[in-house]
């Protein structure tokens, strides 16, 4: 993918180095166009070193080659203007093109994404708000600004802009307005208010699936016991117990449920406060009872349900997965062999199983596996 980044004069410019790194790591081609004001904050050489491409600035625009605003505009698959100052936002909305960056904006037919960065009063000014509402913008964050004020106006984080860019390019009409709930992490079942039973689930697979559905254009909610650093455009619900997971799922009432969370099988009797070891003695014997089975509880719900099953027993794993598929009335189940990838790994290998077929997704990053899973889920 050819990614063009237009950089304007804002202190948030330092974040663009990290944004470029994310695209380069993915294998994308990146080029930068800068305003004169931006060059006062950071040298074009910095971006050239990161992208290995010449930065387009007014001093070097050249019509004897493709380093000009027309050819650069044609080259781009997507144009990201970040940071986008209030001045740039208002000019872009009104069609004013008095610098190279804005000339590229008017010349390109590629989708353009603006990442605003401004003082709170400038950001909230009615003219700027009108521009933001009519341009394709990713909302700024709230916090302490460089000027010392506190409020909205902080440019979205590089990871947020990166994910939104991938969504702009890869969104699938099929997933538009589809509500998808993904669960992640391991349930936390309290013994008392300082101790609990859980498992080693990292939540990485669920997070990767949530990102993938977001990239494909779905309306996504991630329900998890873990903390995930994601774009604010992905709704997150923090939970602990299996009952919390179930309550959150029912409240969301999705079109698709992807149950990647590892729910504890047995739960202790909860005691409020803290059990004192002086009162417990030398042995701490817990009486456990069977936990609720979320997918079996949801068996008669009309939304699509995709389960996950982790197994060490390679010989019988597929049989166990198919039994769960039938017993819980699932549309599909993802079999994860722990003998190949333990909890917390950044890679995975999954067998996607339905009543009619089995699809093997060979060892790959969890992000790539998640994108393949979505295409498989689309067909059920």
Long-range contacts (C-beta under 8 A, 24 or more apart in sequence): 1-28, 1-29, 1-77, 1-78, 1-169, 2-28, 2-29, 2-31, 2-75, 2-76, 2-77, 2-78, 3-28, 3-29, 3-30, 3-31, 3-76, 3-77, 3-78, 3-80, 3-165, 4-30, 4-31, 4-32, 4-33, 4-72, 4-73, 4-75, 4-76, 4-78, 4-79, 4-80, 4-104, 4-108, 4-110, 5-30, 5-31, 5-32, 5-33, 5-79, 5-80, 5-81, 5-82, 6-32, 6-33, 6-34, 6-79, 6-80, 6-81, 6-82, 6-84, 6-101, 6-104, 6-105, 7-32, 7-33, 7-34, 7-35, 7-38, 7-42, 7-47, 7-81, 7-82, 7-83, 7-101, 8-35, 8-37, 8-38, 8-81, 8-83, 8-84, 8-85, 8-87, 8-88, 8-101, 9-35, 9-36, 9-37, 9-38, 9-40, 9-41, 9-85, 10-38, 10-41, 10-83, 10-85, 10-117, 10-118, 10-155, 11-41, 11-117, 11-146, 12-82, 12-83, 12-117, 12-146, 12-154, 12-155, 13-38, 13-41, 13-42, 13-83, 14-41, 14-42, 15-82, 15-83, 15-155, 15-157, 15-158, 16-47, 16-82, 16-83, 16-158, 17-46, 17-47, 17-50, 18-158, 19-80, 19-82, 19-158, 19-161, 19-162, 20-47, 20-50, 20-51, 21-50, 22-158, 22-159, 22-162, 23-162, 23-165, 24-50, 24-51, 29-53, 31-55, 31-56, 31-72, 31-75, 31-76, 32-56, 33-57, 33-69, 33-72, 33-100, 33-101, 33-104, 34-101, 35-88, 35-99, 35-100, 35-101, 36-99, 37-85, 56-100, 56-104, 57-100, 58-99, 58-100, 61-100, 69-100, 69-103, 69-104, 69-107, 70-107, 72-104, 73-104, 73-107, 73-108, 73-109, 73-110, 74-107, 74-108, 74-109, 76-104, 76-108, 76-110, 77-110, 77-169, 78-110, 78-111, 78-112, 78-113, 78-165, 78-168, 78-169, 79-104, 79-105, 79-108, 79-110, 79-111, 79-112, 79-113, 80-112, 80-113, 80-115, 80-161, 80-165, 81-105, 81-112, 81-113, 81-114, 81-115, 82-113, 82-114, 82-115, 82-117, 82-155, 82-161, 83-115, 83-116, 83-117, 83-155, 84-114, 84-115, 84-116, 84-117, 84-137, 85-116, 85-117, 85-118, 86-116, 86-118, 86-119, 86-122, 86-123, 86-125, 86-128, 88-114, 89-114, 89-116, 89-118, 89-128, 89-131, 89-132, 89-135, 89-137, 90-127, 90-128, 90-131, 92-131, 92-135, 93-130, 93-131, 93-134, 93-135, 94-131, 111-136, 111-168, 111-169, 112-136, 113-137, 113-138, 113-161, 113-164, 113-165, 113-168, 114-138, 115-140, 115-155, 115-156, 115-161, 116-140, 116-153, 116-155, 117-153, 117-154, 117-155, 118-153, 119-145, 119-147, 119-149, 119-153, 120-145, 120-149, 120-150, 120-151, 120-152, 120-153, 121-149, 122-153, 123-151, 123-152, 123-153, 124-151, 124-152, 136-168, 138-164, 138-233, 139-232, 141-232, 156-231, 159-229, 159-230, 159-231, 160-231, 160-232, 160-233, 163-211, 163-214, 163-215, 163-230, 163-231, 163-233, 164-231, 164-233, 166-215, 167-214, 167-215, 167-216, 167-217, 170-215, 170-216, 170-217, 171-215, 171-216, 171-217, 172-216, 172-217, 172-378, 173-217, 174-378, 175-213, 175-216, 175-217, 175-218, 175-374, 175-378, 176-217, 176-218, 177-219, 178-218, 178-219, 178-255, 178-256, 179-218, 179-219, 179-221, 179-252, 179-253, 179-254, 179-255, 179-256, 180-213, 180-218, 180-219, 180-220, 180-221, 180-254, 180-255, 180-256, 180-257, 180-258, 181-220, 181-221, 181-222, 181-223, 181-249, 181-252, 181-254, 181-256, 181-257, 181-258, 182-206, 182-209, 182-210, 182-213, 182-220, 182-221, 182-222, 182-223, 182-258, 182-260, 183-222, 183-223, 183-224, 183-245, 183-249, 183-257, 183-258, 183-259, 183-260, 183-261, 184-209, 184-210, 184-222, 184-223, 184-224, 184-225, 184-226, 184-228, 184-260, 184-261, 185-224, 185-225, 185-226, 185-261, 185-262, 186-225, 186-261, 186-262, 186-263, 186-264, 187-225, 187-239, 187-240, 187-241, 187-242, 187-244, 187-245, 187-261, 187-262, 187-263, 187-264, 187-291, 188-225, 188-240, 188-241, 188-264, 189-240, 189-241, 189-242, 189-264, 189-267, 189-268, 189-270, 189-291, 190-240, 190-241, 190-268, 190-270, 191-268, 191-270, 191-271, 191-275, 191-286, 192-270, 192-271, 192-272, 192-273, 192-274, 192-275, 193-272, 193-273, 193-274, 194-274, 195-275, 196-240, 197-264, 197-266, 197-267, 197-268, 197-286, 197-288, 198-225, 198-264, 199-262, 199-264, 199-343, 200-342, 200-343, 200-344, 201-261, 201-262, 201-343, 202-226, 202-343, 202-344, 203-228, 203-261, 204-344, 204-345, 204-346, 204-366, 205-260, 205-308, 205-336, 205-348, 205-366, 205-369, 205-370, 206-258, 206-260, 206-261, 208-365, 208-366, 208-367, 208-369, 208-370, 209-258, 209-260, 209-370, 209-373, 209-374, 210-234, 211-367, 211-370, 212-367, 212-370, 212-371, 212-373, 212-374, 213-258, 213-374, 215-371, 216-371, 216-374, 218-256, 221-252, 221-254, 223-248, 223-249, 223-252, 223-261, 224-261, 225-261, 241-267, 242-267, 242-291, 242-292, 242-294, 243-292, 245-294, 246-292, 246-294, 246-297, 246-298, 249-294, 249-298, 250-298, 253-303, 254-303, 255-303, 255-304, 256-303, 256-304, 256-305, 256-306, 256-377, 257-298, 257-303, 257-304, 257-305, 257-306, 258-306, 258-377, 259-294, 259-295, 259-305, 259-306, 259-307, 259-308, 260-308, 260-334, 261-308, 262-308, 262-310, 262-343, 263-291, 263-293, 263-294, 264-291, 265-290, 265-291, 266-290, 266-291, 267-291, 293-328, 295-328, 295-330, 296-327, 296-328, 299-328, 299-329, 300-329, 304-331, 304-377, 304-380, 305-329, 305-330, 305-331, 306-330, 306-331, 306-332, 306-333, 306-334, 306-377, 306-380, 307-332, 307-333, 307-334, 308-333, 308-334, 308-336, 309-333, 309-334, 309-335, 309-336, 310-336, 310-337, 310-338, 310-343, 311-335, 311-336, 311-337, 311-338, 312-337, 312-338, 312-339, 314-339, 318-351, 318-353, 318-358, 321-351, 321-353, 322-353, 325-353, 325-354, 325-355, 331-380, 332-376, 332-377, 332-380, 334-373, 352-376, 354-380
